[in-house]
Amino acid sequence: MTLALTGKSRKRQGALITAALLAIVIAVIGALSAATSAFAHQANVSGKVECTADGWAVNWEIVGDFPKKKMHIDGFTVTAGTTTDPTPDPVPQGTKPQKATAKTTGIPYSVSSVTA
């Protein structure tokens, strides 16, 4: 869009300037919405221990902090034991709090760690 204002009536000049300002506002809003969706968020991981007939079990909980977006767990590893995959993955948008769970059996909490 060009703003060749010379030779135009005042009404036409006003309409062109208003259209240009509106285009700038729309572009800024679009850029801000794209930038906010790119912010990273972090999941908090915690474990609760339970004693089972077969030994120890750790119930892991992965809680996200940004419910406006889906929480997708890129990686989930435990140092030892048998672990179930975190479910659900991805955690749907709008879930408050965003929560996924996994379970490790066969190793005590004190010697296990998790990364998500």
Secondary structure in CASP SS format (residue, H / E / C, confidence):
PFRMAT SS
TARGET T0000
AUTHOR 0000-0000-0000
METHOD secondary structure of the structure
MODEL  1
M C 1.00
T C 1.00
L C 1.00
A C 1.00
L C 1.00
T C 1.00
G C 1.00
K C 1.00
S C 1.00
R H 1.00
K H 1.00
R H 1.00
Q H 1.00
G H 1.00
A H 1.00
L H 1.00
I H 1.00
T H 1.00
A H 1.00
A H 1.00
L H 1.00
L H 1.00
A H 1.00
I H 1.00
V H 1.00
I H 1.00
A H 1.00
V H 1.00
I H 1.00
G H 1.00
A H 1.00
L H 1.00
S H 1.00
A H 1.00
A H 1.00
T H 1.00
S C 1.00
A C 1.00
F C 1.00
A C 1.00
H C 1.00
Q C 1.00
A C 1.00
N E 1.00
V E 1.00
S E 1.00
G E 1.00
K E 1.00
V E 1.00
E E 1.00
C E 1.00
T E 1.00
A C 1.00
D C 1.00
G E 1.00
W E 1.00
A E 1.00
V E 1.00
N E 1.00
W E 1.00
E E 1.00
I E 1.00
V E 1.00
G E 1.00
D C 1.00
F C 1.00
P C 1.00
K C 1.00
K C 1.00
K C 1.00
M E 1.00
H C 1.00
I C 1.00
D C 1.00
G C 1.00
F C 1.00
T E 1.00
V E 1.00
T C 1.00
A C 1.00
G C 1.00
T E 1.00
T E 1.00
T C 1.00
D C 1.00
P C 1.00
T E 1.00
P C 1.00
D C 1.00
P C 1.00
V E 1.00
P C 1.00
Q C 1.00
G C 1.00
T C 1.00
K C 1.00
P C 1.00
Q E 1.00
K E 1.00
A E 1.00
T E 1.00
A E 1.00
K E 1.00
T E 1.00
T E 1.00
G C 1.00
I C 1.00
P C 1.00
Y H 1.00
S H 1.00
V H 1.00
S C 1.00
S C 1.00
V E 1.00
T E 1.00
A C 1.00
END
